[in-house]
């Protein structure tokens, strides 16, 4: 196997975001429609297939795997899958993104299984507003999950907040203060125009520059060259060294030139770009060649040569990608 995966533009691919379920116990307004239809079971990769693909990609040069969903912690068998993937020789780190609802009972088992870092979605500190954004989430349950994660032994915890005007832009400073008090990081994310969610994305779009300016009105910010291996650009707070502020800006500050990522949906589509429909059907190859990885390896390396140069998100225009973020592997 090659130790390096490169696309046609010479970008090295060493980061795989792997969805383990399209289901979620929330229905966040930026991620899903209110009434969702989920994949039938036979179209979803089994735990054994997920493990096989993780092993294959680590063998090809992937050094970081992020497990996502939907909500990954509602997938039965998730802790065992984490333990198996974390043990793969050559993998630098296994990390996860969660909505936090199940972390009260699962944070410590996940850390013990080898999950090194945990990203937790938190879009509001107001209970009613939180429920409105998530449609059915319980803020106290998520805050309890964050507290459990802080005590579980993860190397780092980061909050993720999708900022939307008219919904939670007025909470940015409060969320920063919460992160400071918890001594954890927080990233502010521009809403991505994926899927028809029943409203115009442009109505609520808030750029990272606006968020940064608001934070700078209260805190001294120091630019940082630190990277977590993903698209976030970080700043440090002058008076609070334990907290980093990240900005993920797919619309206003395109980060495609340095893209090192591919995504795999839970039905086995290898997405070469979040903002394009180019993909490879890995499920079909898995089930056609149950004992031979070489056809999969050949197909992956061929597909990578066609990875698009960039996405073309336009939050003011019509939705370009009909697949929901929850299907893409949040």
N, C-alpha and C positions, 0 to 999 in steps of 0.2 A: 504494500500500500504506500502511496505517496504520503510524505509527512507534511505536505503543504497543499492547501486548496487555494487556488487563485482564480479570479474571474477574468473575463476578457479585457479588463482595464488594468490588470496587474494588482488588484486589491486582494490582500490575503484574508481569507475567511476562516476565522477561528472561534466564532461565537454562534451557537445554535439556540434559538428560542423554540422550545418544544411544548406544544399544547397537549395536555393529558385529558382534557374534556372540553366540550363546548357548552356544558351546563354551568349554571351559577345560581346561588341562592339570592343574589341581588338582580336588579334590572336597571342598571345605571343608565341615565338618560343619554349619555354620550357614547354608550357601548352597545346597547340593545334597544330593540323595539319593546313596547309594553307587553305585547303578546308574541312570544317567540315559539318557533317550531324547531325542535332539536333533532339531531341526527339519530336515526335508528341504530340499535346496538351493533348490527352486523357491519355497519359502515365505519365504526369506531375501531381504532387500533387496540389490540389487546395489550395487557401489560408486558407480555413476552415480546410482542412486536415492537413496542416502545423501547424495551431494553435492547433488543437486537439492533435497532437503528441508532441508539445512543452509542453502543459499542462500535458500530461501523464508523460513525462520524468522528469519534475520538481517535480511532485508528487512522483516519484520514487527516487529522490535524486539528480538530476542534479542541480547544482548551477550556472553554467555558460553556456550560449548559444552563439555561434558565428554564425552569418548568413553569408553565402558565396555564391559563384556561381561556374562557370561563374561570371558574374558581377551582384551582387544582386540588384543594383539600377536601372537596366532596367526592373525589374519585376513590372508590374502594381500593385498598392496596397501595395507596400513595406512599406511605412510609417505607414499605419494603422496596418499592421501585426506587425511591431516593437512596436507600442504603446500597442497592446494587449499582446504580449509576455512579454514586460518589466513590465507589471502590475501583472504578475503572482506571487502570494504569495509564498515565499520561494526561488525565483530566486535572486541570489546575483548580477549578472550583465548580461546585454545583450550587446554584442560587435559585430563588423562587420569588414569584410575585403573587400576592394573596390579597383578598379583600379584608382579611383579619377576623372574619366571623368565627372561624374554627380554631384560631390560634390559642384560645384559652386552654384547650385540652391537648393540642397537637404541637405547640411550639417546642417543648422539650424533646419529645420523640423525634421531631424533624432535625433538631440540632444534633442529637445523638446519632442520627442516621447519616450525618455528614453534610447537611445543608449549611453552607458557610455564611451566606448573607440572605436577608429577608427584606423584600420591598413590600410595603403595606399601603394600600390605597386609603386615603383619608381626604375627602373633599370638603368637609365642613365639621365644625365643632359645635354646631347648633343642632340639637336633636331633631327638630321639625324639618329644618333645611336638609339635614343629612338624609332623612327618610324621603324627602321630596326628590333628591338627586338620585338616590339608590332605588327608589320606589317602594322598597320594603325592608331596608336595612335598619338595624338597631345600633345606634351610636355607642351606647354603653357597652354592648357586647364587643364591638370593635376596639374601644379603648381598653377594655379588659384584655383583649388579645394582644394589643401593643405592649401592655404591662407584662404579660406572660412572655412575650418574645424578648423583652429586655432582660428578663431573668433566666433565659434558656441557654445562653452561652453562644449565640451567633456572633461572628466576628464583627458584623456591622448590620445596622438596621436603618432603612431609609423609608420615609413616607413619600408617597406619590400623590400629587393633587392636580387634577385637570381643572384649569381655571376658566370660568365662564362668566362673562358680564351678565348681570341681572340675576345671577344665582349665587356665586361665592367669591367674586372678585373682592368684595368688601371684607372678606375673612383672611386675606393673604397675610396681613401683619399678625393676626391672632394665631394663625397656623405656624408662622415662623417662631413666635414666642413659645408656643407649645413644644416645637422641636428643640428649642434652646433649653427649656425646662427639663425635657426628657434626655437631653444630650445625645440626640440622634440627628441624622441628616434629613433633608426634605428637598424634593424636586418638584418644580412647577412645570406642567406640561400643557402645550397648546393643544386644543381639541383637534383631533384628526377626522377629516370628512369621510368616514367609512360607514356605509350602510344608511338606509333611509330610516331616520329615527323620529319622523313626524314633525320636523321643524327645520327652518333654515339655519345652517351652522353659522352663517355670517351674522345673525342676530346676536350671538353670544360670544363671538370670537374675541379672544384677548391675547395679544402678542406677548412674548417673553420680555420684550423691551419695556412694555407698560408695567409688567409685574416687577421687573428689576428696579425701575424708577420708583415704584411705590415702596419697595423694601429699602432702597437707598435713602428715602426721606426719613427713615427711622434709624438705620444702621449704617455704619461704615463698612463698605464692601471692598475686599481685596481679590483681584483676579487670581485664579489658580490654574496651573497646568495639570492638575490632578485628573485622573480618569479612572472610572470604574469598569472600563472595557466596553461601554455602551455609548450612546449619543449625547449624554448630558454634558453640558459645560458648567464647571463649578466655580463658585466664589466662596471665599472665607469671610466670616464676620470678625471685624477688628476686635471686639470685646468678648467674643464667645468662641473660643478655638475648638470646642468639641462638636460644633455643628457646621456642616457644609450646606450651601444652598446650590441646587442644581437647576439648570434650565434646559428643557428639551423642546426644541423649536422646529418641528418638521415643516412648518409653513413659512416662518419669517427668516429663519437662518438655516437653510438647507444643509444637512450634514452628510449628504450622499458621497462626497468625494472621499471620505474616510470610512465608508461603510465596511464593516467586517462581519456582517450578520446575515444569516438566513433564518427563516421561520418554517416550522413544520406544524401543520394543522393536525387535529386529532384524527381526521380521516386519512392522514398520510399524504397530503399535498405539501410538497416542498415549495414554499413561496420564496422566490428569488428576490422580491422587493415588496415591502408592505403596501406601496402605492401603485403597484402594477399587478396584472393578472397572470404574468408568466409563472408557470409552476410545473412540477414534475410529480407524476402519480407514483409515489413510493409504495402505497398499499398494494397496488396491482403487481408491482415487481416482487414485493415481499411474499405474496401468496402464490405467485407463479414460480418463484425460485426459493422454496423454503429451506434448502440446504446449501445454497450457493450465493455468496455475497458479491461475487465478481460482476454479475450483470447490474447490480445496484450501484456498485462503485463506478462502473463505466458510465452509467446513466447520470449519476450525480456530477461527475467531472465534466461530462459533455454539457449538462444543463448550466453549470456555473459559467461556462464560456459565454453563455447568452444572458447573464445577469444584467439587467438594465443599468444604464449609467446613473439614473436618478428617478425619483418620483416627481409628480407634477401636481401636488396638492393645491387646491384653490378653495379655501373655506367660504369664499363669497359666491362661488358658482354652484352648479348642479353637482350632485354626488357622482363621483367618477367611478368609485369602487362600491359595488352593491353588497359585498360580503361585510358582515358586521365585525367589529373589533374582537368580539368574543369568539368568533369563528377563526379569526386570523391568529389567535394566540396572544391575548392581551399582554 
